[in-house]
Amino acid sequence: MLVIDVEIEKAIPPRPGEFRDPTIAYCEGWRDFHGMGVTCVCTYELETNLSRVFLIEDLEDLQQYLAGKPTSGFNTRRFDLPLLAVHGVTVDQAQHYDVLESIWIAKNLDPDNFVYSTHGGWSLDAVCEGTFGERKSGNGAMAPIWWQQGQKGRVIDYCLRDVWLEAKLLRHVIEHHKVTNGRENVSLQGP
């Protein structure tokens, strides 16, 4: 199984009243898949522990690499997969397992209707820290800013760390069928 994580090129606009850096290019928001662009896609193969990095110019290679393989990720059905689709990379939905979606379904929540009071608190960082004490190496909203500032290695490293955490979380789900965000435990069916 291949775990997928994508980083974007244009930053998400700050909330009203927050500082908007005039040197940074912004998209129109979290659903602006056309406008946000892709900088890199990192994959992690569960069976071999192989990590790969695909830059925007490598998306055809990524499509070939993903063809016919089962995939997974965290919040991928609502973010990574639509973003990739806009850029010509399709993933077989029937062979895809989204850990966050599985958490919401296990809690009897509609995964297509996000309500912060019920769906919130289940970020990748919260689930990995609660489940096995590992944290992300940064905030994903910073990745496009780092990229635009020329810190491309930092973004790739951040993406590789995220995809590794997602793979570790997926292994945990497969082996233990449960996760926690530190406040609440959830039993899950694995892929």
C-alpha positions in Angstrom: 0.0 0.0 0.0 1.2 3.5 -0.9 0.7 6.4 1.5 0.4 9.8 -0.2 0.9 13.3 1.0 0.8 16.5 -1.1 2.2 20.0 -0.4 0.8 23.2 -2.1 2.5 26.1 -3.9 0.3 29.0 -2.9 -0.4 29.9 0.7 -3.9 29.7 2.2 -5.1 33.3 2.9 -4.9 34.5 6.5 -8.1 35.1 8.4 -9.5 38.6 8.4 -7.4 40.8 10.6 -4.3 38.6 10.4 -1.1 39.7 8.6 -1.1 39.0 4.9 2.5 39.0 3.6 2.6 41.0 0.3 5.7 39.0 -0.8 3.7 35.7 -0.7 1.3 34.4 -3.4 -2.0 33.1 -2.0 -4.8 30.9 -3.4 -8.5 31.6 -2.7 -8.7 29.1 0.2 -8.7 25.4 1.1 -11.1 24.4 -1.7 -9.2 26.3 -4.5 -7.5 23.2 -5.9 -6.9 24.9 -9.2 -5.3 28.0 -7.6 -3.2 26.4 -4.9 -0.9 24.4 -7.2 1.4 21.5 -6.2 5.0 21.6 -5.2 5.7 18.1 -4.2 4.1 14.7 -3.5 5.7 12.3 -1.2 4.8 8.6 -1.1 5.7 5.8 1.4 5.4 2.2 0.4 4.3 0.2 3.5 5.7 -3.1 2.3 9.2 -1.9 1.4 9.6 1.3 3.5 10.5 3.1 0.2 9.9 6.9 0.2 9.7 8.8 -3.0 9.4 12.5 -3.9 7.6 13.7 -7.0 7.9 17.4 -8.0 5.3 19.2 -10.1 7.2 18.2 -13.3 7.1 14.5 -12.2 3.3 14.1 -12.0 3.1 11.8 -15.0 5.7 9.5 -13.3 3.6 9.7 -10.1 0.5 8.6 -12.1 2.3 5.6 -13.5 3.7 4.8 -10.1 0.2 4.8 -8.5 -1.5 2.9 -11.2 -3.3 -0.2 -9.9 -1.9 0.2 -6.4 -3.9 0.5 -3.2 -3.3 3.9 -1.5 -3.9 5.6 1.8 -3.4 8.9 3.5 -4.8 11.3 6.1 -7.6 13.6 5.0 -6.8 12.6 1.4 -10.3 12.2 0.1 -11.1 15.8 0.8 -7.8 17.4 0.1 -4.9 15.5 -1.5 -6.9 13.4 -4.0 -9.0 16.3 -5.4 -5.8 18.5 -5.6 -4.0 15.7 -7.5 -7.0 15.2 -9.8 -7.0 18.8 -10.8 -3.4 18.3 -11.8 -4.1 15.2 -13.9 -3.3 12.5 -11.3 -6.1 10.1 -10.5 -6.2 7.6 -7.7 -8.5 4.5 -7.6 -11.0 5.5 -5.0 -12.1 1.9 -4.5 -8.6 1.0 -3.4 -8.0 4.1 -1.2 -8.2 4.2 2.6 -8.4 7.6 4.3 -7.6 7.3 8.0 -9.3 10.6 9.0 -12.4 9.7 7.1 -12.4 6.3 8.9 -12.1 8.1 12.3 -15.1 10.2 11.5 -17.2 7.3 10.2 -16.3 5.3 13.4 -17.6 8.2 15.4 -20.9 8.1 13.3 -20.1 11.5 11.8 -20.8 12.5 8.2 -17.3 12.8 6.6 -18.7 15.1 3.9 -20.2 17.6 6.3 -17.4 19.0 8.6 -18.6 20.6 11.8 -15.8 21.8 14.0 -17.5 21.0 17.3 -17.9 17.3 16.3 -15.2 16.7 13.7 -12.4 18.9 15.1 -9.6 17.7 17.3 -8.6 14.9 15.0 -5.7 16.4 13.1 -2.7 14.3 12.0 -0.6 15.9 14.8 -3.2 15.2 17.5 -3.8 11.6 16.4 -0.1 10.7 16.1 0.8 12.4 19.3 -2.1 10.8 21.2 -1.6 7.3 19.6 2.2 6.9 19.7 3.8 10.1 21.0 5.1 11.4 17.6 4.5 15.0 16.3 4.6 16.7 13.0 7.7 18.7 12.2 5.8 21.9 11.4 2.5 23.3 10.2 1.3 22.5 6.7 0.2 26.1 6.2 3.8 27.1 6.3 4.9 24.8 3.5 3.9 27.0 0.6 5.5 30.0 2.3 8.8 28.1 2.8 8.6 27.0 -0.9 8.1 30.5 -2.1 11.0 31.7 0.0 13.2 29.2 -1.7 13.3 26.7 1.2 12.4 23.8 -1.1 14.4 21.2 0.8 12.6 22.1 4.0 9.2 21.6 2.3 10.3 18.2 0.9 11.6 17.2 4.3 8.3 18.3 5.9 6.3 16.3 3.4 8.5 13.2 3.9 8.0 13.4 7.6 4.3 13.7 7.2 4.0 10.7 4.9 6.2 8.7 7.3 3.9 9.6 10.2 0.8 8.7 8.1 2.4 5.3 7.3 3.2 4.7 10.9 -0.4 5.6 11.8 -1.7 3.3 9.1 0.4 0.4 10.4 -0.9 1.1 13.9 -4.5 1.0 12.6 -3.9 -2.3 10.8 -2.2 -3.9 13.8 -4.3 -2.4 16.7 -7.6 -1.2 15.1 -7.7 1.9 17.3 -6.4 5.4 17.6 -6.7 8.3 20.1 -6.3 12.1 20.0 -5.4 12.0 23.7 -9.0 12.7 24.8 -11.0 10.1 23.0 -10.3 6.6 21.7 -11.8 5.3 18.4 -11.9 1.7 17.2 -11.3 1.5 13.4 -11.6 -1.1 10.6 -8.3 -1.1 8.7 -8.0 -1.1 4.9 
